[in-house]
């Protein structure tokens, strides 16, 4: 007599505990979702937020390039050397428009980061630097570029 083999149970296996504390295997989030952004990306976002805030009041700012550089350049005898010394490191700068090139506002990431402790303080200083540089480029006072300048 043939004994038929009973079909296997289709019940799910009990979940085993994580014995080594490494958590579950596999991706935590889909690949298109960034889990974290770098400090440089977060800083660039702060500059972009500040620019967008000012563009609402000053639409002509769309013609200006806004850049983020790590540190200010040390040139050999140029006009920018007057701003750059051991006691005073510039937080930003401007480059006037020339043939075929738009005007530029530059914010230096590392000097700003060194002077701030948290994200809110960094955002306020970035906005202050952007307002000051835009004011210099437009030949206006910072208070006329952003009436809330200095309040944050």
C-alpha positions as CSV (number, residue, x, y, z in Angstrom):
1,X,0.0,0.0,0.0
2,X,1.3,3.4,-1.0
3,X,1.3,5.9,1.7
4,X,0.8,9.3,0.1
5,X,3.1,12.0,1.4
6,X,1.0,14.6,3.1
7,X,1.2,18.1,1.5
8,X,3.4,20.6,3.2
9,X,1.7,23.2,5.3
10,X,1.7,26.6,3.6
11,X,1.7,28.4,6.9
12,X,4.3,31.2,7.1
13,X,7.4,30.4,9.1
14,X,7.6,32.2,12.4
15,X,9.8,35.2,12.2
16,X,13.1,34.7,13.8
17,X,14.5,37.3,16.1
18,X,17.5,39.4,15.2
19,X,20.2,37.7,17.3
20,X,23.1,39.9,16.3
21,X,21.5,43.3,16.5
22,X,22.1,44.2,12.9
23,X,18.5,44.8,12.0
24,X,16.6,43.7,9.0
25,X,18.4,43.2,5.7
26,X,17.6,45.1,2.6
27,X,17.1,48.7,1.6
28,X,15.5,51.1,4.0
29,X,14.1,53.4,1.4
30,X,13.6,53.4,-2.4
31,X,16.7,54.4,-4.4
32,X,15.2,57.6,-5.6
33,X,14.8,58.9,-2.0
34,X,17.9,60.4,-0.5
35,X,18.4,59.2,3.0
36,X,20.7,62.0,3.8
37,X,22.2,65.0,2.1
38,X,25.8,66.1,2.4
39,X,26.7,69.3,4.2
40,X,27.6,70.9,0.9
41,X,24.2,70.1,-0.6
42,X,22.4,71.3,2.6
43,X,24.4,74.6,2.4
44,X,23.6,75.1,-1.3
45,X,19.9,74.6,-0.4
46,X,20.2,77.3,2.2
47,X,21.6,79.7,-0.4
48,X,18.9,78.8,-2.9
49,X,16.2,79.4,-0.3
50,X,17.6,82.8,0.5
51,X,17.8,83.7,-3.2
52,X,14.2,82.6,-3.8
53,X,13.1,84.7,-0.9
54,X,14.8,87.8,-2.4
55,X,13.6,87.1,-6.0
56,X,10.0,87.6,-4.9
57,X,10.9,91.2,-4.1
58,X,13.7,91.7,-6.8
59,X,12.8,89.9,-10.0
60,X,16.0,91.1,-11.7
61,X,18.0,88.7,-9.5
62,X,17.1,86.0,-12.0
63,X,19.8,87.5,-14.2
64,X,22.5,87.0,-11.5
65,X,24.4,83.7,-10.9
66,X,24.6,82.6,-7.3
67,X,27.5,80.3,-6.5
68,X,28.8,78.4,-3.5
69,X,32.6,77.9,-3.2
70,X,34.3,76.0,-0.4
71,X,36.7,78.8,0.6
72,X,37.6,82.2,-0.8
73,X,40.5,82.2,-3.3
74,X,43.8,83.7,-2.3
75,X,45.0,85.6,-5.3
76,X,48.4,86.9,-6.0
77,X,48.1,90.7,-5.6
78,X,44.6,91.2,-6.8
79,X,42.0,93.6,-5.4
80,X,40.4,90.8,-3.3
81,X,43.6,90.6,-1.2
82,X,42.4,93.7,0.7
83,X,39.4,91.7,2.0
84,X,41.4,88.6,2.8
85,X,43.7,88.5,5.8
86,X,44.5,86.3,8.8
87,X,42.0,88.4,10.9
88,X,39.2,88.8,8.4
89,X,38.1,86.0,6.0
90,X,35.3,87.0,3.6
91,X,32.0,85.1,3.8
92,X,30.9,86.2,0.3
93,X,31.8,88.2,-2.7
94,X,30.6,89.6,-6.0
95,X,31.8,89.6,-9.6
96,X,30.4,92.3,-11.8
97,X,28.9,91.4,-15.1
98,X,31.2,91.5,-18.1
99,X,30.9,90.7,-21.8
100,X,28.6,87.7,-22.2
101,X,28.8,86.9,-18.4
102,X,26.2,87.7,-15.9
103,X,27.0,89.2,-12.5
104,X,27.8,86.7,-9.8
105,X,27.3,86.5,-6.1
106,X,29.5,84.0,-4.3
107,X,29.0,82.6,-0.8
108,X,31.9,80.8,0.8
109,X,30.7,77.7,2.6
110,X,33.5,76.8,5.1
111,X,33.9,80.3,6.6
112,X,30.1,80.5,7.1
113,X,29.9,77.0,8.6
114,X,32.8,77.7,11.0
115,X,31.0,80.8,12.4
116,X,27.7,79.0,13.0
117,X,26.6,76.3,15.4
118,X,23.2,75.1,14.1
119,X,21.1,75.0,11.0
120,X,18.9,78.0,12.0
121,X,22.0,80.1,12.8
122,X,23.6,79.0,9.5
123,X,20.5,79.9,7.5
124,X,20.3,83.3,9.1
125,X,24.0,84.0,8.3
126,X,23.7,82.7,4.8
127,X,20.7,85.0,4.1
128,X,22.6,88.0,5.7
129,X,25.6,87.3,3.4
130,X,23.4,87.0,0.3
131,X,21.6,90.2,1.1
132,X,24.8,92.1,1.7
133,X,26.3,90.9,-1.6
134,X,23.1,91.6,-3.6
135,X,23.0,95.1,-2.0
136,X,26.6,95.7,-3.1
137,X,25.9,94.5,-6.6
138,X,22.8,96.7,-6.9
139,X,24.4,99.7,-5.2
140,X,21.8,99.7,-2.4
141,X,21.8,99.4,1.3
142,X,21.1,95.9,2.7
143,X,18.0,97.2,4.5
144,X,16.5,98.3,1.2
145,X,17.2,94.9,-0.3
146,X,15.5,93.1,2.6
147,X,13.7,95.2,5.2
148,X,14.2,92.4,7.8
149,X,17.9,92.5,7.4
150,X,19.7,92.3,10.7
151,X,16.5,91.2,12.6
152,X,17.2,87.5,12.4
